[in-house]
Amino acid sequence: MSEERHATCRICSQLSAHQSGCQTHGRREEDTFLPKIAEELNHVRTIRPDRASSPELKRCPVCGTHYLFQDTYEYFATGSEDTQTLTRLSDEEVAKL
């Protein structure tokens, strides 16, 4: 399959090459989120199952494009901050994982 298969996919065409969302306790008006369509990506595997908040390999069920998903959180005295990132991977990058 072409590396550009995501461009015509009903799911992946709505996702940028790199996206992020961030939610901070007590500042809802500043919260950002990944696009809802990202929830349609399938979990393939956890990259480092021995680590908390390990990156996950996800795959589009329509075109087969892979993404690296990371969900991290930080605890602060004033509250927590949750950050999600989603990065499109090339076939070569997937092969190295």
N, CA, C and O of each residue as an XYZ file, in Angstrom:
388
protein
N       0.829     -1.187      0.000
C       0.000      0.000      0.000
C       0.871      1.247      0.000
O       1.984      1.256      0.526
N       0.344      2.273     -0.590
C       1.053      3.537     -0.667
C       1.163      4.193      0.703
O       0.271      4.071      1.543
N       2.265      4.885      0.910
C       2.448      5.635      2.151
C       1.416      6.756      2.266
O       1.159      7.246      3.366
N       0.825      7.163      1.152
C      -0.150      8.252      1.156
C      -1.581      7.745      1.275
O      -2.518      8.502      1.021
N      -1.772      6.503      1.650
C      -3.111      5.922      1.739
C      -4.004      6.664      2.727
O      -5.229      6.648      2.604
N      -3.384      7.311      3.701
C      -4.168      8.043      4.699
C      -4.916      9.235      4.101
O      -5.934      9.660      4.647
N      -4.427      9.774      2.995
C      -5.013     10.986      2.422
C      -6.449     10.789      1.946
O      -7.232     11.739      1.950
N      -6.804      9.579      1.539
C      -8.155      9.321      1.038
C      -8.995      8.489      1.999
O     -10.128      8.130      1.677
N      -8.465      8.184      3.149
C      -9.167      7.370      4.142
C     -10.192      8.222      4.898
O      -9.913      9.372      5.238
N     -11.368      7.664      5.159
C     -12.414      8.428      5.860
C     -12.015      8.764      7.297
O     -12.514      9.738      7.861
N     -11.121      7.970      7.898
C     -10.648      8.243      9.258
C      -9.377      9.091      9.213
O      -9.336     10.190      9.766
N      -8.361      8.584      8.563
C      -7.035      9.216      8.598
C      -6.974     10.571      7.903
O      -6.139     11.405      8.252
N      -7.844     10.801      6.929
C      -7.843     12.106      6.268
C      -8.274     13.215      7.223
O      -8.068     14.394      6.937
N      -8.863     12.849      8.343
C      -9.289     13.830      9.347
C      -8.256     14.005     10.467
O      -8.469     14.778     11.401
N      -7.140     13.280     10.363
C      -6.087     13.345     11.378
C      -4.826     13.954     10.780
O      -4.429     13.606      9.668
N      -4.205     14.854     11.510
C      -2.930     15.431     11.078
C      -1.805     14.435     11.349
O      -2.008     13.425     12.022
N      -0.631     14.727     10.825
C       0.518     13.852     11.051
C       0.877     13.786     12.535
O       1.348     12.757     13.019
N       0.654     14.878     13.248
C       0.908     14.915     14.695
C      -0.159     15.790     15.338
O      -0.390     16.925     14.919
N      -0.796     15.251     16.350
C      -1.832     15.992     17.060
C      -1.683     15.757     18.546
O      -1.127     14.748     18.981
N      -2.188     16.704     19.317
C      -2.138     16.526     20.765
C      -3.352     17.160     21.423
O      -4.023     18.024     20.858
N      -3.601     16.703     22.619
C      -4.650     17.259     23.461
C      -4.097     17.396     24.862
O      -3.206     16.647     25.263
N      -4.625     18.358     25.612
C      -4.134     18.578     26.975
C      -5.283     19.067     27.845
O      -6.018     19.984     27.478
N      -5.419     18.440     28.997
C      -6.438     18.835     29.957
C      -5.739     19.133     31.282
O      -4.954     18.325     31.779
N      -6.035     20.299     31.843
C      -5.426     20.728     33.090
C      -6.509     20.928     34.140
O      -7.495     21.625     33.902
N      -6.324     20.324     35.280
C      -7.284     20.446     36.378
C      -7.535     21.914     36.710
O      -6.600     22.681     36.939
N      -8.805     22.288     36.731
C      -9.161     23.643     37.115
C      -9.167     24.663     35.999
O      -9.481     25.830     36.233
N      -8.821     24.246     34.776
C      -8.807     25.187     33.648
C      -9.509     24.577     32.435
O      -8.921     24.477     31.358
N     -10.754     24.174     32.609
C     -11.493     23.501     31.536
C     -11.573     24.319     30.255
O     -11.580     23.757     29.160
N     -11.633     25.624     30.380
C     -11.749     26.475     29.189
C     -10.508     26.389     28.304
O     -10.562     26.765     27.133
N      -9.407     25.907     28.837
C      -8.168     25.766     28.067
C      -7.938     24.338     27.567
O      -6.979     24.088     26.837
N      -8.804     23.404     27.952
C      -8.627     22.002     27.568
C      -8.742     21.816     26.058
O      -9.587     22.425     25.402
N      -7.874     20.962     25.524
C      -7.950     20.557     24.120
C      -7.966     19.036     24.073
O      -7.523     18.370     25.009
N      -8.481     18.494     22.973
C      -8.639     17.046     22.852
C      -8.237     16.582     21.456
O      -8.256     17.356     20.499
N      -7.874     15.305     21.359
C      -7.678     14.700     20.045
C      -9.037     14.651     19.353
O     -10.068     14.628     20.024
N      -9.054     14.636     18.015
C     -10.331     14.530     17.316
C     -11.070     13.249     17.712
O     -10.440     12.213     17.924
N     -12.371     13.313     17.810
C     -13.212     12.171     18.187
C     -12.965     10.971     17.265
O     -13.016      9.826     17.714
N     -12.700     11.227     15.993
C     -12.493     10.150     15.012
C     -11.296      9.272     15.388
O     -11.229      8.119     14.962
N     -10.354      9.793     16.174
C      -9.178      9.013     16.590
C      -9.578      7.806     17.432
O      -8.824      6.836     17.524
N     -10.756      7.860     18.045
C     -11.239      6.732     18.847
C     -11.531      5.499     17.991
O     -11.667      4.396     18.521
N     -11.626      5.677     16.677
C     -11.891      4.549     15.784
C     -10.636      3.747     15.449
O     -10.732      2.669     14.862
N      -9.468      4.256     15.812
C      -8.224      3.513     15.579
C      -8.178      2.308     16.510
O      -8.602      2.390     17.663
N      -7.668      1.201     16.011
C      -7.578     -0.037     16.794
C      -6.235     -0.138     17.517
O      -5.188      0.208     16.970
N      -6.293     -0.618     18.747
C      -5.077     -0.891     19.515
C      -4.401     -2.129     18.920
O      -5.040     -3.167     18.745
N      -3.115     -2.016     18.612
C      -2.341     -3.156     18.104
C      -1.545     -3.771     19.248
O      -1.648     -4.966     19.523
N      -0.746     -2.929     19.912
C       0.031     -3.420     21.051
C       0.618     -2.256     21.829
O       0.730     -1.135     21.333
N       0.988     -2.558     23.060
C       1.685     -1.597     23.901
C       3.174     -1.761     23.631
O       3.693     -2.877     23.663
N       3.855     -0.666     23.369
C       5.270     -0.726     22.987
C       6.148     -1.200     24.142
O       7.008     -2.059     23.949
N       5.946     -0.658     25.329
C       6.735     -1.045     26.505
C       5.783     -1.432     27.626
O       5.507     -0.609     28.500
N       5.271     -2.662     27.629
C       4.282     -3.050     28.635
C       4.802     -2.999     30.070
O       4.013     -3.012     31.015
N       6.112     -2.942     30.237
C       6.695     -2.888     31.577
C       6.707     -1.474     32.160
O       7.141     -1.282     33.296
N       6.239     -0.488     31.401
C       6.262      0.900     31.860
C       4.851      1.462     31.967
O       3.983      1.171     31.144
N       4.644      2.262     32.984
C       3.376      2.990     33.087
C       3.338      4.033     31.973
O       4.372      4.591     31.606
N       2.194      4.284     31.459
C       1.963      5.233     30.357
C       2.877      4.967     29.158
O       3.437      5.896     28.576
N       3.020      3.709     28.801
C       3.813      3.323     27.644
C       3.099      3.717     26.356
O       1.869      3.685     26.302
N       3.843      4.087     25.324
C       3.209      4.376     24.038
C       2.482      3.143     23.499
O       2.868      2.007     23.775
N       1.435      3.390     22.733
C       0.669      2.311     22.116
C       0.740      2.439     20.604
O       0.697      3.542     20.059
N       0.847      1.304     19.937
C       0.760      1.274     18.488
C      -0.706      1.092     18.133
O      -1.357      0.160     18.605
N      -1.225      1.993     17.292
C      -2.615      1.912     16.852
C      -2.637      1.814     15.338
O      -1.700      2.234     14.659
N      -3.730      1.248     14.815
C      -3.844      1.030     13.368
C      -5.239      1.404     12.908
O      -6.231      1.115     13.577
N      -5.297      2.042     11.768
C      -6.584      2.397     11.184
C      -7.234      1.139     10.602
O      -6.595      0.429      9.825
N      -8.491      0.848     10.960
C      -9.160     -0.345     10.440
C      -9.552     -0.219      8.969
O      -9.891     -1.220      8.336
N      -9.510      0.978      8.423
C      -9.911      1.198      7.031
C      -8.727      1.089      6.079
O      -8.778      0.324      5.116
N      -7.650      1.853      6.341
C      -6.538      1.899      5.379
C      -5.248      1.258      5.880
O      -4.313      1.079      5.099
N      -5.176      0.911      7.160
C      -3.991      0.247      7.686
C      -2.869      1.162      8.133
O      -1.800      0.679      8.506
N      -3.079      2.461      8.108
C      -2.058      3.399      8.573
C      -1.860      3.234     10.080
O      -2.819      3.054     10.831
N      -0.600      3.298     10.504
C      -0.273      3.141     11.924
C       0.006      4.489     12.584
O       0.456      5.441     11.948
N      -0.280      4.528     13.878
C      -0.061      5.720     14.693
C       0.558      5.316     16.018
O       0.332      4.212     16.512
N       1.337      6.219     16.585
C       1.862      6.044     17.930
C       1.034      6.946     18.841
O       0.964      8.157     18.631
N       0.412      6.349     19.847
C      -0.425      7.086     20.790
C       0.247      7.078     22.150
O       0.682      6.032     22.632
N       0.330      8.250     22.765
C       0.928      8.370     24.096
C      -0.021      9.170     24.977
O      -0.472     10.252     24.601
N      -0.316      8.633     26.136
C      -1.159      9.308     27.122
C      -0.321      9.481     28.381
O       0.017      8.499     29.043
N       0.013     10.707     28.711
C       0.849     10.966     29.883
C       0.105     11.864     30.867
O      -0.813     12.595     30.496
N       0.513     11.792     32.095
C      -0.094     12.634     33.122
C       0.986     13.073     34.091
O       1.951     12.358     34.362
N       0.788     14.271     34.599
C       1.693     14.815     35.601
C       0.847     15.311     36.759
O      -0.208     15.914     36.568
N       1.328     15.047     37.951
C       0.637     15.522     39.143
C       1.374     16.728     39.696
O       2.587     16.694     39.908
N       0.622     17.790     39.923
C       1.163     19.011     40.502
C       0.401     19.311     41.785
O      -0.682     18.768     42.005
N       0.949     20.156     42.619
C       0.278     20.528     43.869
C      -1.079     21.171     43.603
O      -1.996     21.059     44.416
N      -1.201     21.837     42.475
C      -2.453     22.524     42.139
C      -3.403     21.675     41.308
O      -4.491     22.136     40.966
N      -3.025     20.459     40.979
C      -3.862     19.578     40.166
C      -3.042     18.822     39.153
O      -1.817     18.934     39.123
N      -3.711     18.055     38.326
C      -2.989     17.225     37.364
C      -3.114     17.784     35.952
O      -3.977     18.610     35.657
N      -2.224     17.305     35.095
C      -2.254     17.664     33.683
C      -2.153     16.379     32.884
O      -1.211     15.605     33.058
N      -3.119     16.149     32.010
C      -3.144     14.966     31.152
C      -2.880     15.404     29.719
O      -3.488     16.358     29.233
N      -1.974     14.705     29.044
C      -1.631     15.035     27.666
C      -1.700     13.778     26.813
O      -1.194     12.724     27.200
N      -2.332     13.898     25.648
C      -2.397     12.800     24.696
C      -1.749     13.271     23.387
O      -1.995     14.386     22.928
N      -0.925     12.411     22.802
C      -0.343     12.714     21.497
C      -0.599     11.548     20.560
O      -0.630     10.390     20.976
N      -0.779     11.873     19.297
C      -1.015     10.884     18.258
C      -0.143     11.270     17.075
O      -0.270     12.370     16.537
N       0.744     10.364     16.668
C       1.695     10.641     15.596
C       1.597      9.566     14.526
O       1.708      8.375     14.818
N       1.387      9.994     13.278
C       1.332      9.046     12.160
C       2.727      8.480     11.920
O       3.714      9.214     11.962
N       2.808      7.177     11.668
C       4.083      6.501     11.426
C       4.180      6.028      9.985
O       3.180      5.649      9.375
N       5.381      6.054      9.454
C       5.621      5.463      8.134
C       5.744      3.952      8.301
O       5.912      3.458      9.416
N       5.662      3.229      7.205
C       5.826      1.776      7.269
C       7.204      1.407      7.817
O       7.348      0.414      8.531
N       8.217      2.211      7.481
C       9.570      1.949      7.970
C       9.653      2.136      9.482
O      10.312      1.357     10.170
N       8.991      3.159      9.997
C       8.995      3.393     11.443
C       8.288      2.262     12.183
O       8.731      1.847     13.254
N       7.205      1.770     11.622
C       6.469      0.661     12.245
C       7.343     -0.585     12.281
O       7.347     -1.309     13.276
N       8.077     -0.841     11.214
C       8.931     -2.028     11.141
C      10.020     -2.009     12.215
O      10.487     -3.069     12.632
N      10.428     -0.834     12.663
C      11.479     -0.711     13.679
C      10.960     -0.909     15.099
O      11.748     -1.076     16.030
N       9.645     -0.893     15.270
C       9.083     -1.030     16.627
C       9.065     -2.464     17.101
O       8.624     -2.741     18.216
